[in-house]
């Protein structure tokens, strides 16, 4: 699908962006892969590893609509991965989070419409469902913007969709590298926020594959949710450091005990497919879309009333062996 096409990734120097670039270059022959981000050092370092003829590095901020529009000229597909994601930082710096995650999303939409982009997929998070923290609230607003953007495309072919998933194993700032650092430093114990806490887990490869597949599946306006496993925090810590004592330090500001990816309130809009769910828009578009079937011809079924897909009611759970295998991959 991406052979001979131009792909732009906002926030392209992050964990997801790097892995996405690697997979695009390995699996396709794109005309251009444009990394759009604001950190010149990270771009320089990334360019040493990814220097294929198709690579382009574009310094810019999603807060700058004009710069985005310039970067999107002659681009076919956009992956919007740029965001401020640290929950405590968002709580202490709310307007900065709003400017990047909400205003930035609006700028991406405006620039994509102006540039005539074919398809845009925005990355979301389980924290956007029934948000308790500001980060989740901004991502909920971002999701709503991308879903609603399909109602203002007019005669353009541009379509917008969202991909929502849980914690990424090994990504920067996540708990796994944090625990590993403590273990490597000879920590006598690992800090656990709450022994009841559960989280969804996905690998970077799975996340990228989901996003790339969504371009083929999308009709525009839907939220894609993968079926992925859950794990408790104590089990995660025990898997990484068997026998190491754990101490409960309490939930951080804005954290939940469990995360939800398909809320019960949206069960009347949620379709179950073999390996994922699709949440249809709450609004009606001027053009009719049947979300029970995607563009690949895959068919889904409406879930039961009040169905919710949450990290604590999951039917798929990680054990230590499986977790370590995923981390090794």
C-alpha positions in Angstrom: 0.0 0.0 0.0 2.9 2.4 0.8 5.0 1.5 -2.2 5.8 4.7 -4.2 3.9 6.8 -1.6 4.9 9.6 0.7 4.3 9.1 4.4 4.7 11.8 7.1 5.0 10.9 10.8 4.5 13.6 13.4 6.6 13.0 16.5 8.7 10.7 14.3 11.7 10.6 16.6 9.8 8.9 19.4 9.7 5.2 20.1 6.8 4.6 17.8 8.1 6.8 15.1 11.5 5.1 14.9 10.0 1.6 14.8 7.4 2.7 12.2 10.2 4.1 10.0 12.1 0.9 10.3 9.1 -1.2 9.3 8.1 1.0 6.5 11.6 0.8 5.0 11.8 -3.0 5.5 8.4 -3.9 4.2 7.7 -1.3 1.5 9.5 0.9 -1.0 8.0 4.3 -0.1 8.9 7.4 -2.2 9.4 9.4 0.9 9.2 8.9 4.7 9.1 12.3 6.4 10.0 12.5 10.1 8.4 15.7 11.5 9.5 16.7 15.0 10.9 19.6 16.9 14.1 18.1 18.4 17.1 18.6 16.0 19.4 16.4 18.1 17.0 13.5 18.0 16.6 14.0 14.2 20.4 14.1 13.7 20.8 10.9 15.8 18.0 9.2 13.9 19.4 10.2 10.6 22.6 8.3 11.4 20.6 5.1 11.7 18.0 5.8 9.0 19.6 7.3 6.0 17.8 5.6 3.1 17.2 7.8 0.0 13.5 8.0 0.9 14.2 9.6 4.3 13.4 13.2 4.9 13.8 15.1 8.2 11.6 18.1 8.8 12.0 20.2 11.9 8.7 21.6 13.1 6.1 21.6 15.9 2.5 20.4 15.6 1.6 23.7 17.2 2.7 25.4 14.0 0.0 24.9 11.4 1.8 26.7 8.5 4.9 24.6 9.0 2.8 21.4 9.1 1.1 22.4 5.8 4.5 23.0 4.2 5.7 19.6 5.4 2.6 17.9 4.0 3.0 19.1 0.4 2.8 16.1 -1.9 2.3 13.7 1.0 -0.1 10.8 0.7 -0.5 9.4 4.2 0.0 11.0 7.7 0.5 9.2 11.0 0.0 11.6 13.9 2.1 10.3 16.8 3.2 13.6 18.3 1.9 14.2 21.9 2.9 15.2 25.4 2.3 11.9 27.2 3.7 12.1 30.7 0.8 12.1 33.1 2.4 14.0 36.0 4.0 16.6 33.7 0.6 17.2 32.1 -1.0 17.7 35.6 1.7 20.4 36.4 1.8 22.0 32.9 -1.8 21.7 31.7 -1.7 24.4 29.0 1.4 23.0 27.4 -0.3 19.6 27.1 -3.5 21.3 25.7 -1.5 23.2 23.1 0.3 20.1 21.8 -2.4 17.4 22.1 -5.5 19.4 21.2 -4.4 22.5 19.3 -1.8 20.3 17.6 -4.4 17.8 16.5 -6.5 20.6 15.1 -3.5 21.9 13.1 -2.8 18.4 11.7 -6.4 18.2 10.5 -6.3 21.7 8.9 -3.0 21.0 7.2 -4.1 17.6 6.0 -7.2 19.0 4.4 -5.3 21.9 2.8 -2.7 19.5 1.4 -5.2 17.0 0.1 -3.8 14.1 2.2 -5.4 10.7 1.3 -5.6 9.2 4.8 -4.7 10.3 8.3 -4.4 7.9 11.3 -4.0 9.4 14.8 -2.6 7.5 17.7 -4.7 7.5 20.9 -4.5 5.8 24.3 -6.6 3.8 26.7 -6.4 6.9 29.0 -8.7 8.8 26.6 -11.7 6.7 27.9 -13.5 8.1 30.9 -10.4 10.3 31.5 -9.2 10.9 35.0 -6.1 12.9 34.1 -5.4 15.8 31.9 -3.4 13.8 29.4 -6.3 11.4 28.9 -8.7 14.4 28.6 -6.6 16.0 25.9 -6.4 12.7 24.0 -10.2 12.3 24.2 -10.5 15.8 22.7 -8.0 14.9 20.0 -10.0 11.7 19.2 -13.2 13.7 18.9 -11.5 16.2 16.6 -10.2 13.5 14.2 -13.5 11.7 14.2 -15.5 14.9 13.5 -13.0 16.0 10.8 -14.6 13.5 8.4 -17.7 15.6 8.4 -15.9 18.6 7.0 -14.0 17.0 4.2 -16.6 18.0 1.6 -15.7 16.6 -1.8 -12.1 15.8 -0.7 -11.0 12.2 -0.5 -9.2 12.8 2.8 -10.3 10.5 5.6 -9.4 10.5 9.3 -9.3 7.6 11.8 -8.0 6.8 15.2 -6.0 3.9 16.7 -6.3 3.4 20.5 -4.1 1.0 22.4 -2.6 0.5 25.9 0.9 0.7 27.4 3.8 -0.1 25.0 6.3 -2.5 26.3 9.8 -0.9 26.5 8.8 2.5 25.2 10.5 5.6 26.6 9.1 6.6 30.0 7.2 3.4 30.6 7.4 1.3 33.7 9.4 -1.6 32.1 12.6 0.4 31.4 12.1 2.1 34.8 12.0 -1.3 36.6 15.0 -2.6 34.5 17.0 0.5 35.5 16.3 -0.1 39.1 17.1 -3.8 38.9 20.4 -3.1 37.0 21.3 -0.6 39.7 20.9 -3.2 42.4 17.6 -2.1 43.9 16.6 -3.9 47.0 12.9 -3.6 46.1 10.6 -2.4 43.3 7.9 0.3 43.9 4.4 -0.8 43.1 1.6 1.8 42.9 -1.2 -0.6 43.9 -1.2 -4.4 43.9 -4.7 -4.4 42.2 -3.6 -2.3 39.3 -3.9 -3.8 35.8 -2.8 -2.5 32.4 -3.1 -3.5 28.7 0.2 -4.2 27.1 1.3 -4.1 23.4 4.7 -4.3 21.7 6.0 -1.6 19.4 5.8 -4.0 16.5 2.2 -4.8 17.2 1.4 -1.1 17.6 3.0 -0.2 14.3 1.4 -3.2 12.5 -2.0 -2.1 13.8 -1.6 1.4 12.6 -0.3 0.4 9.1 -3.2 -2.2 8.8 -5.7 0.5 9.8 -4.9 2.5 6.6 -6.1 -0.5 4.6 -9.1 -1.2 6.8 -10.3 2.4 7.5 -13.5 3.9 6.2 -13.0 7.1 8.1 -14.2 8.2 11.5 -13.8 4.9 13.4 -11.6 4.1 16.4 -9.6 0.9 16.1 -8.9 -1.0 19.3 -6.7 -4.1 19.2 -7.3 -7.2 21.3 -4.2 -7.3 23.5 -3.3 -8.9 26.9 -3.4 -7.5 30.4 -1.1 -7.9 33.4 -1.1 -6.8 37.0 1.7 -4.6 38.2 2.9 -7.1 40.8 3.1 -9.8 38.2 5.0 -7.5 35.9 7.6 -6.7 38.6 7.9 -10.4 39.6 8.4 -11.4 36.0 11.3 -8.9 35.6 12.9 -9.6 39.0 11.7 -12.9 40.5 11.8 -12.9 44.3 12.7 -9.2 44.6 10.5 -7.6 47.3 7.9 -5.1 46.3 6.7 -2.0 48.2 3.4 -0.2 47.7 4.0 3.5 47.1 0.4 4.6 46.1 -1.2 5.7 42.9 0.3 8.8 41.3 -1.8 11.9 40.5 -4.2 11.1 37.7 -3.7 7.3 37.6 -6.5 4.7 37.5 -6.5 1.2 38.9 -7.7 -0.2 35.6 -7.9 1.1 32.0 -10.7 0.9 29.5 -10.5 0.8 25.8 -14.1 0.1 24.8 -16.5 1.8 27.3 -19.9 0.3 28.0 -21.5 3.6 27.0 -20.3 3.0 23.5 -21.4 -0.7 23.3 -24.1 0.3 20.8 -21.4 1.6 18.5 -18.8 -1.1 19.0 -18.1 -3.9 16.5 -16.0 -7.0 17.3 -13.7 -8.4 14.6 -11.3 -11.3 14.9 -8.4 -9.4 16.3 -9.7 -6.0 17.1 -12.7 -3.8 17.9 -14.1 -0.9 16.0 -15.9 2.0 17.7 -18.1 3.8 15.2 -18.6 7.6 15.5 -21.2 9.1 17.8 -22.1 11.6 15.1 -23.8 10.9 11.8 -21.9 11.9 8.6 -23.5 13.4 5.5 -22.3 10.2 3.8 -23.4 6.8 5.1 -20.7 4.5 6.3 -21.3 0.8 7.4 -18.6 0.1 10.0 -19.7 -3.5 10.3 -17.5 -4.2 7.3 -14.1 -2.6 6.6 -12.3 -1.8 3.4 -10.6 -5.2 3.4 -14.0 -6.9 3.4 -13.6 -8.1 7.0 -16.9 -8.4 8.9 -17.6 -7.6 12.5 -20.5 -8.0 14.8 -22.1 -5.6 17.2 -21.1 -6.4 20.8 -23.7 -7.1 23.5 -25.3 -4.2 25.3 -23.2 -2.8 28.1 -20.1 -4.6 26.9 -16.9 -3.0 28.1 -13.3 -4.0 27.2 -11.1 -3.1 30.2 -7.8 -4.3 31.5 -9.4 -6.0 34.5 -12.1 -8.0 32.7 -9.8 -9.1 29.9 -9.8 -12.8 28.9 -6.1 -12.6 27.8 -3.5 -12.4 30.5 0.3 -12.2 30.3 2.3 -14.6 32.4 6.1 -14.2 33.1 7.3 -16.4 30.3 5.1 -14.7 27.7 6.1 -11.2 28.9 9.8 -12.0 28.7 9.3 -13.5 25.2 7.6 -10.3 24.0 10.3 -8.1 25.5 13.0 -10.2 23.8 11.2 -9.8 20.5 
